[in-house]
Amino acid sequence: MKFYILDKTLECKNDSKELDNMLKKIDKIVADSNLIFSHLDIDGNEVYDDYYGYLLAHMDEIKEVKVIVKTPFEIAKDTLVSTADYLNRAIPEIEKLADDFYKTPNNESWNKFNQLLEAIEWVISTFSAIDSGYDIEKTVKDYETWNLYAKDIYSLKDLMNEVEEVLNNQDYVSIADILSYEISPLFKDMLNKLMLLVDEEETLNVIN
């Protein structure tokens, strides 16, 4: 199989040991480039997670692997677009979930609620990764808007503490109130700020 990374073309046999050595070479090339690994394009399929497992599972049939690397700015921008896309899809679902908790939440309601909590953890962690890992003034389009977005993230963290407390009390009405009157408006505010931090074309892709 052939590996393409930056201006290099590397070849290795379709063998697990050869693959391990190849991936070590690629890691070094990426580290020396001051770029960040994004994902693999394997015979036209974009693989973001467990790419090693994918390579092993399809070892005999793989022909070409393109290693996609990006600048810190590009990685941050992609993350912000993904976050905006999630918030846009989540807002109407939160309103429906709040209605469930005002009534009697069933197993599906609890599954969606747990998924929401996991997604919020992801939103917070991706913010932290960008805010602490990059030269933020050179990474985002509008530093002042980023600082306002940061305040929303801190508010979201505080809400998670509030959610934990009402969960311990099994107070379903309070959960519904938090969803409807705190998390949903906060998500809307965060989405508006993210729209100012990504390109117009990407913004249109999110809201359409």
C-alpha positions in Angstrom: 0.0 0.0 0.0 1.1 3.6 -0.6 1.0 6.4 1.9 0.9 10.0 0.8 1.9 12.7 3.4 2.8 16.2 2.5 5.2 15.9 -0.5 6.3 12.4 0.3 5.1 9.0 -1.1 5.9 6.0 1.1 5.3 2.3 0.4 4.9 -0.6 2.6 3.7 -4.2 2.4 0.3 -5.1 3.5 1.7 -6.6 6.7 1.0 -5.6 10.4 4.7 -5.3 11.3 5.4 -3.2 8.2 2.4 -1.1 9.0 3.6 -0.4 12.6 7.0 0.8 11.2 5.2 3.0 8.6 3.0 4.7 11.2 6.1 5.5 13.3 7.6 7.2 10.3 4.5 9.1 9.7 4.3 10.2 13.3 7.8 11.6 13.0 7.1 13.4 9.7 4.0 15.0 11.3 6.0 16.0 14.4 8.7 17.6 12.3 6.2 19.5 10.2 4.7 21.5 13.0 1.3 20.5 11.6 -1.4 18.5 13.3 -2.7 15.1 12.2 -6.3 15.3 11.3 -7.4 12.0 9.8 -6.7 9.4 7.1 -8.2 9.1 3.6 -8.1 5.4 2.9 -9.0 4.6 -0.7 -11.5 7.5 -0.6 -12.9 6.8 2.8 -12.3 9.4 5.5 -11.4 7.7 8.8 -11.2 9.8 12.0 -11.4 7.2 14.7 -9.5 3.9 15.3 -7.7 4.3 12.0 -5.2 1.6 13.1 -8.0 -0.9 13.6 -9.5 0.1 10.2 -6.1 -0.4 8.5 -5.7 -3.8 10.1 -9.2 -4.9 9.2 -8.8 -3.9 5.6 -5.1 -4.7 5.2 -5.4 -7.0 2.2 -7.5 -4.6 0.1 -6.0 -1.1 0.9 -4.2 0.5 -2.0 -3.7 4.2 -1.1 -3.7 6.1 2.2 -3.6 9.9 2.3 -2.5 11.3 5.6 -4.4 14.6 6.2 -2.5 17.2 8.3 -3.7 20.7 9.1 -2.5 23.9 10.7 -3.6 24.7 14.2 -5.9 27.3 12.8 -7.6 24.8 10.4 -8.0 22.3 13.3 -9.6 25.0 15.5 -11.8 26.1 12.7 -13.1 22.6 12.0 -13.8 22.1 15.7 -15.7 25.3 15.9 -17.8 24.4 12.9 -18.5 21.0 14.3 -19.6 22.6 17.6 -21.8 25.0 15.9 -23.4 22.2 13.9 -24.0 20.2 17.1 -25.6 23.2 18.9 -27.8 24.0 16.0 -29.2 20.4 15.9 -29.4 20.1 19.7 -31.5 23.2 20.5 -34.8 21.9 19.3 -34.1 18.5 20.8 -33.5 20.1 24.2 -37.0 21.7 24.1 -38.5 18.3 23.4 -36.5 16.7 26.2 -37.6 19.4 28.7 -41.2 18.5 27.8 -40.5 14.8 28.7 -39.1 15.8 32.1 -42.1 18.0 32.8 -44.2 14.9 32.4 -42.6 11.5 33.3 -39.2 10.7 31.7 -39.0 7.2 30.2 -35.9 5.2 29.2 -35.5 7.0 25.9 -35.7 10.4 27.7 -32.9 9.3 30.1 -30.8 8.0 27.2 -31.1 11.4 25.4 -30.4 13.3 28.6 -27.2 11.2 29.1 -26.2 11.8 25.5 -26.7 15.6 26.1 -24.4 15.5 29.1 -21.7 13.7 27.2 -22.0 16.2 24.3 -21.7 19.1 26.8 -18.5 17.5 28.2 -17.3 17.3 24.6 -18.1 21.0 23.9 -16.3 22.0 27.1 -13.2 19.9 26.4 -12.9 21.0 22.8 -13.0 24.6 24.0 -10.3 23.9 26.6 -8.1 22.2 24.0 -8.3 25.2 21.6 -8.0 27.9 24.4 -5.0 26.3 26.1 -3.3 24.5 23.2 -2.9 27.3 20.6 -2.0 31.0 20.2 -5.6 31.9 20.5 -5.3 35.4 19.1 -3.9 34.0 15.9 -6.3 31.0 15.8 -9.8 32.5 16.0 -11.2 35.2 13.8 -12.4 37.5 16.6 -10.6 37.4 20.0 -13.3 39.5 21.8 -16.0 37.1 20.6 -13.9 34.2 21.7 -13.7 35.7 25.2 -17.5 36.1 25.3 -17.8 32.5 24.2 -15.5 31.5 27.0 -17.9 33.1 29.5 -20.7 30.9 28.1 -18.5 27.8 28.5 -17.9 28.7 32.2 -21.7 29.2 32.6 -22.2 25.8 31.1 -19.8 24.3 33.6 -21.7 25.9 36.4 -24.9 24.5 35.0 -23.4 21.0 35.1 -22.9 21.3 38.9 -26.5 22.5 39.2 -27.7 19.5 37.1 -25.7 17.1 39.3 -27.5 18.5 42.4 -31.0 18.2 41.1 -30.2 14.7 39.8 -29.2 13.6 43.3 -32.6 15.0 44.5 -34.5 13.3 41.6 -36.1 16.6 40.9 -37.4 16.1 37.4 -39.2 19.5 37.2 -36.0 21.3 38.0 -34.2 19.3 35.3 -36.8 20.4 32.8 -36.5 24.0 34.0 -32.7 23.9 33.6 -33.1 22.4 30.1 -35.7 24.9 28.9 -34.7 28.1 30.7 -30.9 27.8 31.1 -29.3 25.3 28.7 -31.4 26.0 25.7 -30.9 29.8 25.8 -27.2 29.3 26.6 -26.8 27.0 23.5 -28.5 29.7 21.4 -26.1 32.3 22.6 -23.1 30.1 22.1 -24.3 29.3 18.6 -24.6 33.0 17.7 -21.0 33.6 18.9 -19.7 30.7 17.0 -21.3 32.0 13.8 -19.0 35.0 14.2 -16.0 32.8 14.6 -16.3 30.8 11.4 -16.5 31.7 7.8 -19.7 32.8 6.2 -19.9 29.8 3.8 -19.4 27.4 6.8 -22.0 29.3 8.8 -24.6 28.9 6.0 -23.8 25.1 5.9 -24.6 24.9 9.6 -27.9 26.8 9.6 -29.3 25.2 6.4 
